């Protein structure tokens, strides 16, 4: 499934599709999510790398 980085989509099942992450309020490592960080930065919290 193609989508823009940072897109939030509800799904009717309890696991994310391949290459997607669940939105559970968790902290993600910038080093492992550089493209996402480039789009949203610290807008939703967190500290700069």
PDB file of N, CA, C, O and CB in Angstrom:
ATOM      1  N   UNK A   1       0.848  -1.172   0.000  1.00  0.00           N
ATOM      2  CA  UNK A   1       0.000   0.000   0.000  1.00  0.00           C
ATOM      3  C   UNK A   1       0.892   1.233   0.000  1.00  0.00           C
ATOM      4  O   UNK A   1       1.754   1.377   0.867  1.00  0.00           O
ATOM      5  CB  UNK A   1      -0.964  -0.001   1.218  1.00  0.00           C
ATOM      6  N   UNK A   2       0.694   2.107  -0.948  1.00  0.00           N
ATOM      7  CA  UNK A   2       1.464   3.341  -1.023  1.00  0.00           C
ATOM      8  C   UNK A   2       0.719   4.462  -0.308  1.00  0.00           C
ATOM      9  O   UNK A   2      -0.495   4.608  -0.450  1.00  0.00           O
ATOM     10  CB  UNK A   2       1.741   3.724  -2.491  1.00  0.00           C
ATOM     11  N   UNK A   3       1.456   5.241   0.453  1.00  0.00           N
ATOM     12  CA  UNK A   3       0.888   6.401   1.149  1.00  0.00           C
ATOM     13  C   UNK A   3       2.021   7.367   1.442  1.00  0.00           C
ATOM     14  O   UNK A   3       3.196   7.007   1.363  1.00  0.00           O
ATOM     15  CB  UNK A   3       0.145   5.980   2.472  1.00  0.00           C
ATOM     16  N   UNK A   4       1.662   8.587   1.779  1.00  0.00           N
ATOM     17  CA  UNK A   4       2.667   9.566   2.165  1.00  0.00           C
ATOM     18  C   UNK A   4       3.233   9.208   3.533  1.00  0.00           C
ATOM     19  O   UNK A   4       2.521   8.667   4.379  1.00  0.00           O
ATOM     20  CB  UNK A   4       2.071  10.989   2.177  1.00  0.00           C
ATOM     21  N   UNK A   5       4.502   9.506   3.751  1.00  0.00           N
ATOM     22  CA  UNK A   5       5.127   9.264   5.049  1.00  0.00           C
ATOM     23  C   UNK A   5       4.410  10.104   6.094  1.00  0.00           C
ATOM     24  O   UNK A   5       4.188  11.297   5.886  1.00  0.00           O
ATOM     25  CB  UNK A   5       6.651   9.595   5.016  1.00  0.00           C
ATOM     26  N   UNK A   6       4.050   9.498   7.206  1.00  0.00           N
ATOM     27  CA  UNK A   6       3.358  10.190   8.284  1.00  0.00           C
ATOM     28  C   UNK A   6       1.846  10.076   8.210  1.00  0.00           C
ATOM     29  O   UNK A   6       1.145  10.594   9.079  1.00  0.00           O
ATOM     30  CB  UNK A   6       3.740  11.624   8.280  1.00  0.00           C
ATOM     31  N   UNK A   7       1.335   9.406   7.190  1.00  0.00           N
ATOM     32  CA  UNK A   7      -0.110   9.231   7.040  1.00  0.00           C
ATOM     33  C   UNK A   7      -0.647   8.344   8.158  1.00  0.00           C
ATOM     34  O   UNK A   7      -0.038   7.332   8.503  1.00  0.00           O
ATOM     35  CB  UNK A   7      -0.449   8.624   5.659  1.00  0.00           C
ATOM     36  N   UNK A   8      -1.782   8.725   8.716  1.00  0.00           N
ATOM     37  CA  UNK A   8      -2.450   7.913   9.737  1.00  0.00           C
ATOM     38  C   UNK A   8      -3.753   7.404   9.131  1.00  0.00           C
ATOM     39  O   UNK A   8      -4.603   8.187   8.707  1.00  0.00           O
ATOM     40  CB  UNK A   8      -2.715   8.739  11.063  1.00  0.00           C
ATOM     41  N   UNK A   9      -3.896   6.081   9.095  1.00  0.00           N
ATOM     42  CA  UNK A   9      -5.071   5.449   8.498  1.00  0.00           C
ATOM     43  C   UNK A   9      -5.611   4.398   9.469  1.00  0.00           C
ATOM     44  O   UNK A   9      -4.848   3.559   9.945  1.00  0.00           O
ATOM     45  CB  UNK A   9      -4.725   4.806   7.114  1.00  0.00           C
ATOM     46  N   UNK A  10      -6.912   4.428   9.771  1.00  0.00           N
ATOM     47  CA  UNK A  10      -7.475   3.371  10.619  1.00  0.00           C
ATOM     48  C   UNK A  10      -7.651   2.071   9.812  1.00  0.00           C
ATOM     49  O   UNK A  10      -8.085   2.091   8.661  1.00  0.00           O
ATOM     50  CB  UNK A  10      -8.839   3.826  11.218  1.00  0.00           C
ATOM     51  N   UNK A  11      -7.308   0.963  10.440  1.00  0.00           N
ATOM     52  CA  UNK A  11      -7.487  -0.349   9.825  1.00  0.00           C
ATOM     53  C   UNK A  11      -8.403  -1.185  10.711  1.00  0.00           C
ATOM     54  O   UNK A  11      -8.464  -0.966  11.920  1.00  0.00           O
ATOM     55  CB  UNK A  11      -6.116  -1.062   9.610  1.00  0.00           C
ATOM     56  N   UNK A  12      -9.098  -2.118  10.134  1.00  0.00           N
ATOM     57  CA  UNK A  12     -10.037  -2.957  10.866  1.00  0.00           C
ATOM     58  C   UNK A  12      -9.413  -4.221  11.429  1.00  0.00           C
ATOM     59  O   UNK A  12     -10.103  -5.228  11.589  1.00  0.00           O
ATOM     60  CB  UNK A  12     -11.172  -3.324   9.981  1.00  0.00           C
ATOM     61  N   UNK A  13      -8.133  -4.188  11.730  1.00  0.00           N
ATOM     62  CA  UNK A  13      -7.459  -5.336  12.324  1.00  0.00           C
ATOM     63  C   UNK A  13      -6.422  -4.819  13.312  1.00  0.00           C
ATOM     64  O   UNK A  13      -6.118  -3.626  13.323  1.00  0.00           O
ATOM     65  CB  UNK A  13      -6.796  -6.239  11.230  1.00  0.00           C
ATOM     66  N   UNK A  14      -5.878  -5.706  14.140  1.00  0.00           N
ATOM     67  CA  UNK A  14      -5.033  -5.257  15.251  1.00  0.00           C
ATOM     68  C   UNK A  14      -3.528  -5.338  14.983  1.00  0.00           C
ATOM     69  O   UNK A  14      -2.744  -5.431  15.928  1.00  0.00           O
ATOM     70  CB  UNK A  14      -5.350  -6.064  16.462  1.00  0.00           C
ATOM     71  N   UNK A  15      -3.120  -5.306  13.744  1.00  0.00           N
ATOM     72  CA  UNK A  15      -1.697  -5.306  13.410  1.00  0.00           C
ATOM     73  C   UNK A  15      -1.489  -4.379  12.218  1.00  0.00           C
ATOM     74  O   UNK A  15      -2.389  -4.218  11.393  1.00  0.00           O
ATOM     75  CB  UNK A  15      -1.181  -6.755  13.096  1.00  0.00           C
ATOM     76  N   UNK A  16      -0.320  -3.774  12.123  1.00  0.00           N
ATOM     77  CA  UNK A  16      -0.075  -2.867  10.994  1.00  0.00           C
ATOM     78  C   UNK A  16       0.321  -3.646   9.738  1.00  0.00           C
ATOM     79  O   UNK A  16       0.892  -4.732   9.840  1.00  0.00           O
ATOM     80  CB  UNK A  16       1.026  -1.849  11.352  1.00  0.00           C
ATOM     81  N   UNK A  17       0.025  -3.103   8.562  1.00  0.00           N
ATOM     82  CA  UNK A  17       0.517  -3.721   7.331  1.00  0.00           C
ATOM     83  C   UNK A  17       2.053  -3.698   7.305  1.00  0.00           C
ATOM     84  O   UNK A  17       2.673  -2.977   8.087  1.00  0.00           O
ATOM     85  CB  UNK A  17      -0.059  -2.989   6.087  1.00  0.00           C
ATOM     86  N   UNK A  18       2.652  -4.463   6.434  1.00  0.00           N
ATOM     87  CA  UNK A  18       4.111  -4.506   6.311  1.00  0.00           C
ATOM     88  C   UNK A  18       4.642  -3.100   6.054  1.00  0.00           C
ATOM     89  O   UNK A  18       4.088  -2.357   5.245  1.00  0.00           O
ATOM     90  CB  UNK A  18       4.545  -5.472   5.172  1.00  0.00           C
ATOM     91  N   UNK A  19       5.709  -2.745   6.742  1.00  0.00           N
ATOM     92  CA  UNK A  19       6.382  -1.441   6.645  1.00  0.00           C
ATOM     93  C   UNK A  19       5.578  -0.286   7.233  1.00  0.00           C
ATOM     94  O   UNK A  19       5.899   0.871   6.964  1.00  0.00           O
ATOM     95  CB  UNK A  19       6.687  -1.139   5.207  1.00  0.00           C
ATOM     96  N   UNK A  20       4.556  -0.558   8.019  1.00  0.00           N
ATOM     97  CA  UNK A  20       3.788   0.466   8.720  1.00  0.00           C
ATOM     98  C   UNK A  20       4.047   0.309  10.220  1.00  0.00           C
ATOM     99  O   UNK A  20       4.482  -0.753  10.666  1.00  0.00           O
ATOM    100  CB  UNK A  20       2.253   0.357   8.391  1.00  0.00           C
ATOM    101  N   UNK A  21       3.785   1.348  10.989  1.00  0.00           N
ATOM    102  CA  UNK A  21       3.910   1.296  12.447  1.00  0.00           C
ATOM    103  C   UNK A  21       2.559   1.646  13.055  1.00  0.00           C
ATOM    104  O   UNK A  21       1.792   2.419  12.482  1.00  0.00           O
ATOM    105  CB  UNK A  21       5.027   2.270  12.961  1.00  0.00           C
ATOM    106  N   UNK A  22       2.275   1.074  14.215  1.00  0.00           N
ATOM    107  CA  UNK A  22       1.043   1.415  14.910  1.00  0.00           C
ATOM    108  C   UNK A  22       1.216   2.745  15.637  1.00  0.00           C
ATOM    109  O   UNK A  22       2.297   3.046  16.146  1.00  0.00           O
ATOM    110  CB  UNK A  22       0.644   0.298  15.902  1.00  0.00           C
ATOM    111  N   UNK A  23       0.161   3.529  15.683  1.00  0.00           N
ATOM    112  CA  UNK A  23       0.160   4.795  16.431  1.00  0.00           C
ATOM    113  C   UNK A  23      -0.329   4.494  17.837  1.00  0.00           C
ATOM    114  O   UNK A  23      -1.533   4.425  18.081  1.00  0.00           O
ATOM    115  CB  UNK A  23      -0.745   5.888  15.736  1.00  0.00           C
ATOM    116  N   UNK A  24       0.616   4.315  18.769  1.00  0.00           N
ATOM    117  CA  UNK A  24       0.265   3.962  20.136  1.00  0.00           C
ATOM    118  C   UNK A  24       0.869   4.936  21.138  1.00  0.00           C
ATOM    119  O   UNK A  24       0.927   4.640  22.331  1.00  0.00           O
ATOM    120  CB  UNK A  24       0.721   2.549  20.445  1.00  0.00           C
ATOM    121  N   UNK A  25       1.313   6.083  20.671  1.00  0.00           N
ATOM    122  CA  UNK A  25       1.909   7.064  21.563  1.00  0.00           C
ATOM    123  C   UNK A  25       3.336   6.748  21.951  1.00  0.00           C
ATOM    124  O   UNK A  25       3.898   7.393  22.836  1.00  0.00           O
ATOM    125  CB  UNK A  25       1.090   7.186  22.786  1.00  0.00           C
ATOM    126  N   UNK A  26       3.927   5.764  21.301  1.00  0.00           N
ATOM    127  CA  UNK A  26       5.283   5.357  21.636  1.00  0.00           C
ATOM    128  C   UNK A  26       6.311   6.336  21.073  1.00  0.00           C
ATOM    129  O   UNK A  26       6.026   7.086  20.139  1.00  0.00           O
ATOM    130  CB  UNK A  26       5.555   3.952  21.113  1.00  0.00           C
ATOM    131  N   UNK A  27       7.491   6.317  21.648  1.00  0.00           N
ATOM    132  CA  UNK A  27       8.611   7.098  21.139  1.00  0.00           C
ATOM    133  C   UNK A  27       9.344   6.252  20.107  1.00  0.00           C
ATOM    134  O   UNK A  27       9.622   5.076  20.347  1.00  0.00           O
ATOM    135  CB  UNK A  27       9.572   7.543  22.293  1.00  0.00           C
ATOM    136  N   UNK A  28       9.654   6.840  18.973  1.00  0.00           N
ATOM    137  CA  UNK A  28      10.390   6.143  17.921  1.00  0.00           C
ATOM    138  C   UNK A  28      11.798   6.704  17.833  1.00  0.00           C
ATOM    139  O   UNK A  28      12.003   7.897  18.052  1.00  0.00           O
ATOM    140  CB  UNK A  28       9.668   6.269  16.560  1.00  0.00           C
ATOM    141  N   UNK A  29      12.761   5.865  17.517  1.00  0.00           N
ATOM    142  CA  UNK A  29      14.142   6.296  17.357  1.00  0.00           C
ATOM    143  C   UNK A  29      14.286   7.073  16.049  1.00  0.00           C
ATOM    144  O   UNK A  29      13.904   6.588  14.984  1.00  0.00           O
ATOM    145  CB  UNK A  29      15.104   5.082  17.385  1.00  0.00           C
ATOM    146  N   UNK A  30      14.839   8.279  16.140  1.00  0.00           N
ATOM    147  CA  UNK A  30      15.051   9.090  14.940  1.00  0.00           C
ATOM    148  C   UNK A  30      15.973   8.361  13.972  1.00  0.00           C
ATOM    149  O   UNK A  30      15.755   8.398  12.761  1.00  0.00           O
ATOM    150  CB  UNK A  30      15.640  10.470  15.307  1.00  0.00           C
ATOM    151  N   UNK A  31      16.997   7.703  14.494  1.00  0.00           N
ATOM    152  CA  UNK A  31      17.962   7.017  13.630  1.00  0.00           C
ATOM    153  C   UNK A  31      17.317   5.902  12.808  1.00  0.00           C
ATOM    154  O   UNK A  31      17.828   5.544  11.746  1.00  0.00           O
ATOM    155  CB  UNK A  31      19.092   6.443  14.470  1.00  0.00           C
ATOM    156  N   UNK A  32      16.208   5.354  13.283  1.00  0.00           N
ATOM    157  CA  UNK A  32      15.519   4.286  12.567  1.00  0.00           C
ATOM    158  C   UNK A  32      14.312   4.797  11.777  1.00  0.00           C
ATOM    159  O   UNK A  32      13.676   4.034  11.051  1.00  0.00           O
ATOM    160  CB  UNK A  32      15.074   3.218  13.543  1.00  0.00           C
ATOM    161  N   UNK A  33      13.998   6.096  11.920  1.00  0.00           N
ATOM    162  CA  UNK A  33      12.825   6.683  11.263  1.00  0.00           C
ATOM    163  C   UNK A  33      13.156   8.068  10.724  1.00  0.00           C
ATOM    164  O   UNK A  33      12.410   9.021  10.950  1.00  0.00           O
ATOM    165  CB  UNK A  33      11.634   6.763  12.240  1.00  0.00           C
ATOM    166  N   UNK A  34      14.265   8.180  10.017  1.00  0.00           N
ATOM    167  CA  UNK A  34      14.756   9.478   9.554  1.00  0.00           C
ATOM    168  C   UNK A  34      13.794  10.165   8.589  1.00  0.00           C
ATOM    169  O   UNK A  34      13.627  11.383   8.655  1.00  0.00           O
ATOM    170  CB  UNK A  34      16.098   9.309   8.889  1.00  0.00           C
ATOM    171  N   UNK A  35      13.166   9.415   7.704  1.00  0.00           N
ATOM    172  CA  UNK A  35      12.233  10.024   6.747  1.00  0.00           C
ATOM    173  C   UNK A  35      11.020  10.602   7.477  1.00  0.00           C
ATOM    174  O   UNK A  35      10.568  11.700   7.152  1.00  0.00           O
ATOM    175  CB  UNK A  35      11.778   8.984   5.691  1.00  0.00           C
ATOM    176  N   UNK A  36      10.495   9.877   8.453  1.00  0.00           N
ATOM    177  CA  UNK A  36       9.363  10.373   9.233  1.00  0.00           C
ATOM    178  C   UNK A  36       9.763  11.619  10.012  1.00  0.00           C
ATOM    179  O   UNK A  36       9.011  12.592  10.056  1.00  0.00           O
ATOM    180  CB  UNK A  36       8.844   9.285  10.193  1.00  0.00           C
ATOM    181  N   UNK A  37      10.941  11.594  10.627  1.00  0.00           N
ATOM    182  CA  UNK A  37      11.414  12.759  11.376  1.00  0.00           C
ATOM    183  C   UNK A  37      11.578  13.968  10.461  1.00  0.00           C
ATOM    184  O   UNK A  37      11.301  15.094  10.873  1.00  0.00           O
ATOM    185  CB  UNK A  37      12.743  12.444  12.076  1.00  0.00           C
ATOM    186  N   UNK A  38      12.022  13.750   9.233  1.00  0.00           N
ATOM    187  CA  UNK A  38      12.185  14.855   8.283  1.00  0.00           C
ATOM    188  C   UNK A  38      10.845  15.513   7.967  1.00  0.00           C
ATOM    189  O   UNK A  38      10.796  16.702   7.652  1.00  0.00           O
ATOM    190  CB  UNK A  38      12.842  14.354   6.989  1.00  0.00           C
ATOM    191  N   UNK A  39       9.760  14.747   8.050  1.00  0.00           N
ATOM    192  CA  UNK A  39       8.434  15.283   7.742  1.00  0.00           C
ATOM    193  C   UNK A  39       7.807  15.975   8.953  1.00  0.00           C
ATOM    194  O   UNK A  39       7.306  17.092   8.824  1.00  0.00           O
ATOM    195  CB  UNK A  39       7.517  14.164   7.252  1.00  0.00           C
ATOM    196  N   UNK A  40       7.823  15.329  10.136  1.00  0.00           N
ATOM    197  CA  UNK A  40       7.101  15.889  11.284  1.00  0.00           C
ATOM    198  C   UNK A  40       7.998  16.461  12.369  1.00  0.00           C
ATOM    199  O   UNK A  40       7.526  17.203  13.230  1.00  0.00           O
ATOM    200  CB  UNK A  40       6.234  14.841  11.884  1.00  0.00           C
ATOM    201  N   UNK A  41       9.289  16.129  12.344  1.00  0.00           N
ATOM    202  CA  UNK A  41      10.204  16.679  13.346  1.00  0.00           C
ATOM    203  C   UNK A  41       9.717  16.421  14.763  1.00  0.00           C
ATOM    204  O   UNK A  41       9.328  15.301  15.092  1.00  0.00           O
ATOM    205  CB  UNK A  41      10.383  18.170  13.131  1.00  0.00           C
ATOM    206  N   UNK A  42       9.737  17.456  15.608  1.00  0.00           N
ATOM    207  CA  UNK A  42       9.295  17.348  17.003  1.00  0.00           C
ATOM    208  C   UNK A  42       7.892  17.909  17.200  1.00  0.00           C
ATOM    209  O   UNK A  42       7.505  18.230  18.324  1.00  0.00           O
ATOM    210  CB  UNK A  42      10.271  18.075  17.922  1.00  0.00           C
ATOM    211  N   UNK A  43       7.142  18.026  16.135  1.00  0.00           N
ATOM    212  CA  UNK A  43       5.815  18.636  16.200  1.00  0.00           C
ATOM    213  C   UNK A  43       4.921  17.982  17.252  1.00  0.00           C
ATOM    214  O   UNK A  43       4.171  18.678  17.936  1.00  0.00           O
ATOM    215  CB  UNK A  43       5.146  18.556  14.844  1.00  0.00           C
ATOM    216  N   UNK A  44       4.986  16.676  17.391  1.00  0.00           N
ATOM    217  CA  UNK A  44       4.130  15.957  18.332  1.00  0.00           C
ATOM    218  C   UNK A  44       4.856  15.598  19.622  1.00  0.00           C
ATOM    219  O   UNK A  44       4.381  14.753  20.381  1.00  0.00           O
ATOM    220  CB  UNK A  44       3.595  14.700  17.686  1.00  0.00           C
ATOM    221  N   UNK A  45       5.986  16.220  19.880  1.00  0.00           N
ATOM    222  CA  UNK A  45       6.737  15.969  21.101  1.00  0.00           C
ATOM    223  C   UNK A  45       8.104  15.400  20.787  1.00  0.00           C
ATOM    224  O   UNK A  45       8.522  15.347  19.630  1.00  0.00           O
ATOM    225  CB  UNK A  45       5.974  15.024  22.014  1.00  0.00           C
ATOM    226  N   UNK A  46       8.786  14.979  21.822  1.00  0.00           N
ATOM    227  CA  UNK A  46      10.115  14.424  21.643  1.00  0.00           C
ATOM    228  C   UNK A  46      11.186  15.485  21.749  1.00  0.00           C
ATOM    229  O   UNK A  46      10.907  16.666  21.959  1.00  0.00           O
ATOM    230  CB  UNK A  46      10.214  13.729  20.314  1.00  0.00           C
ATOM    231  N   UNK A  47      12.406  15.040  21.601  1.00  0.00           N
ATOM    232  CA  UNK A  47      13.548  15.939  21.672  1.00  0.00           C
ATOM    233  C   UNK A  47      14.360  15.809  20.397  1.00  0.00           C
ATOM    234  O   UNK A  47      14.368  14.744  19.780  1.00  0.00           O
ATOM    235  CB  UNK A  47      14.421  15.638  22.915  1.00  0.00           C
ATOM    236  N   UNK A  48      15.036  16.862  19.995  1.00  0.00           N
ATOM    237  CA  UNK A  48      15.864  16.778  18.789  1.00  0.00           C
ATOM    238  C   UNK A  48      16.943  15.713  18.945  1.00  0.00           C
ATOM    239  O   UNK A  48      17.409  15.455  20.055  1.00  0.00           O
ATOM    240  CB  UNK A  48      16.506  18.139  18.480  1.00  0.00           C
ATOM    241  N   UNK A  49      17.340  15.098  17.839  1.00  0.00           N
ATOM    242  CA  UNK A  49      18.378  14.051  17.917  1.00  0.00           C
ATOM    243  C   UNK A  49      19.728  14.626  18.301  1.00  0.00           C
ATOM    244  O   UNK A  49      20.706  13.887  18.410  1.00  0.00           O
ATOM    245  CB  UNK A  49      18.498  13.316  16.582  1.00  0.00           C
TER     246      UNK A  49
END
